[in-house]
Amino acid sequence: MPGYTKVVADFEVFSHSYHKARSDLASLSIDCKNIKETGERFRESARALRLAADKVDVAISQLQKADLVAMARMLMGASLGR
């Protein structure tokens, strides 16, 4: 029954390949999930950075206005002889 032995051997090779492919697919699925989660965290970080940059812009604007007000007061005081 050499034909039977060959069929059994071929089936064992196929079975091993099939299980290896399933394992690889499961691993790939986990990798894809990790990539998706990393992308989501990256987007959240980018959003937080944009909000922080907006706050810095507002703070700079407020400092510039405060400097202008202080300079105007100083000039007015100088022109009034104070």
DRENTI-93781 format. One record per residue: z, x, y of N, C-alpha, C in turn; residue in three letters. Coordinates in pm, whole numbers, plus 50000, padded with zeros to 5 digits. Layout:
ZXYZXYZXYALA/...
END
This chain:
500005008149882500005000050000500005008650126MET/499045017950133498985026550250498655018550377PRO/497865007950363497534999750480498764993150538GLY/499624988450452500864981950496501754991950570TYR/501865004050518502685014450580502165017650720THR/500825018250733500215020950864500505009550960LYS/500404997150913500684985650999502144985951046VAL/503044988950955504464989750991504685000951093VAL/504065012351071504205023651164503625020051301ALA/502455013551301501845009351428502724999251500ASP/503334990151424504214980151484505444986851545PHE/505994996851478507155003951530506805011151660GLU/505615017151665505155023851788504995013451898VAL/504355002151865504174991451962505524986252010PHE/506444984051918507764978851952508494988352046SER/508435001152015509085011152100508445011052240HIS/507105010652245506395010552373506734997852452SER/506814986652383507124973852447508524974352510TYR/509504979052433510864979752485510994989952598HIS/510255000852587510245010752695509645004652821LYS/508564997052807507924990652921508874980452986ALA/509584972752904510554962952958511674970153033ARG/512134981152976513194988953042512694994553175SER/511464999853174510885005153297510714994153401ASP/510314982353358510134970953449511474966753508LEU/512514966353427513844962853477514304973153579ALA/514064985853550514444996553641513654995353772SER/512384992353762511554990553880512034978653963LEU/512434968053897512964956353966514214959954045SER/515094967853984516314972154053515944980954172ILE/514974990054154514534998654264513984990354380ASP/513194980154349512634971454453513744964054528CYS/514724959354454515854952454516516594961954610LYS/516824974354565517504984254649516704987354775ASN/515394988354761514524990954877514614979254975ILE/514594967154923514694955255009516024955155084LYS/517114957955014518434958155077518514969255182GLU/517924980755153517914991755249517124987655373THR/516004980955353515204976155466515964966255551GLY/516724957355488517514947655562518604954655644GLU/519254964555583520284972155657519654979755773ARG/518454985055752517754992255859517444982755975PHE/516964970655941516664960856047517934956956123ARG/519054955256052520324952056118520754963356211GLU/520594975756165520954987256248520054987956371SER/518774985456353517844985756467518204974956568ALA/518574963156519518994952256607520254956256686ARG/521214962356617522444966856683522144977556788ALA/521224986656755520844997056852520184991056976LEU/519324980956955518684974357070519724967657159ARG/520714960957097521774954557174522584964957252LEU/522894976157186523644986957253522834992657369ALA/521544994557349520674999757456520634990057574ALA/520594977057544520624967157652521924968057731ASP/523044969857660524344971057727524394983657813LYS/523814994457764523775006857841522925004857967VAL/521794998057954520944995258070521714987158175ASP/522454977058130523234968858222524304977458290VAL/524984985958212526024994558269525445004158372ALA/524285009858342523635018958437523275011558565ILE/522744999558550522384991458667523624988358752SER/524724984958686525954982158760526474994558831GLN/526375006158766526815018558830525935021858950LEU/524635019658937523735022359049524045013159167GLN/524325000359137524674990959244525994995059310LYS/526954999259228528255003559282528065015859370ALA/527225025159329526955037059410526295033159542ASP/525365023659538524695019259660525685012459755LEU/526565004259698527564997459781528495007759844VAL/528955017459763529845027859815529155035959924ALA/527875039059903527125046760001526945038660129MET/526665025860115526485017160232527795016260309ALA/528905014860239530215014160307530495027260381ARG/530175038360314530405051260376529555052760502MET/528295048760493527405049760611527865040460722LEU/528285028160685528775018760786530045024260852MET/530895030160769532125035860825531815047360919GLY/530835055460883530455066660968529825061861098ALA/529045051161089528395046261211529375039061302SER/530465034061244531475027461326532535037261375LEU/532405049661334533315060061380534595060761301GLY/534605055961182535835056261101535955068861024ARG/
END
